[in-house]
Amino acid sequence: MTSAIEKIRNGVFIITAKSGDILNGLTAAWVSQASFVPPLVSVSIGKPRYTHEIIKKGKNFAVNIIASDQIDLARHFGFGSGRNKNKFEGIMYKTAKTGAPILPDCAGWMDCRVIHEYDAGDHTIFIGEVIDSGTKENKEPYVYNREDFY
Ligand SMILES: Cc1cc2nc3c(=O)[nH]c(=O)nc-3n(C[C@H](O)[C@H](O)[C@H](O)COP(=O)(O)O)c2cc1C
């Protein structure tokens, strides 16, 4: 039976982060706008995730908004942990201001520095100030469909 919480509709995002020489990223659906001025976004990251550790240490993350033709990329970052493999091997990326990886061909990206973090049960909500961003006009953001992943 579908629960009410599963009826919340989300996009799908790849949240990347850098701490020292270490890069990692995961797929996330629990991402939202949080403020216009200053421009803030929130991401909810499970405490056991390797990316959680990297965001906490590096105090940065990038939100890569996946496009409808990038489901394979979201699967790549959404299964298995960067603790056991280098998820960036063979993946092209650039960096902007914080050093968090920006993935090419996404519908949009936001480079963020962490300004707050809130304990949220088994997750932490990181609030990031958007300090750089970009979009690809011809790319439509993907809307999460559970059947594409499970
Ligand atoms: C479609 C989808 C959405 C997900 N959303 C989230 C999310 O919002 N927050 C989160 O912490 N993990 C989420 N995950 C799970 C992580 O992407 C997954 O556990 C990942 O392998 C963690 O990698 P890491 O240990 O390298 O950080 C999602 C996975 C998928 C496939």
The ligand as an ORCA input file, in Angstrom:
! r2SCAN-3c Opt
* xyz 0 1
  C      16.243      7.705     -6.702
  C      17.076      7.724     -5.437
  C      16.897      8.740     -4.505
  C      17.659      8.803     -3.342
  N      17.472      9.842     -2.468
  C      18.303      9.959     -1.383
  C      18.208     11.116     -0.532
  O      17.414     12.048     -0.754
  N      19.064     11.177      0.533
  C      19.988     10.194      0.804
  O      20.738     10.295      1.789
  N      20.102      9.079      0.008
  C      19.303      8.953     -1.087
  N      19.427      7.879     -1.930
  C      20.376      6.806     -1.589
  C      21.847      7.128     -1.941
  O      21.977      7.694     -3.236
  C      22.666      5.815     -1.874
  O      22.567      5.250     -0.592
  C      24.121      6.007     -2.259
  O      24.614      4.745     -2.671
  C      25.005      6.553     -1.140
  O      26.306      6.680     -1.652
  P      27.566      7.148     -0.763
  O      27.715      6.189      0.384
  O      28.726      7.062     -1.741
  O      27.325      8.545     -0.301
  C      18.648      7.798     -3.098
  C      18.855      6.775     -4.040
  C      18.077      6.739     -5.198
  C      18.319      5.634     -6.208
*
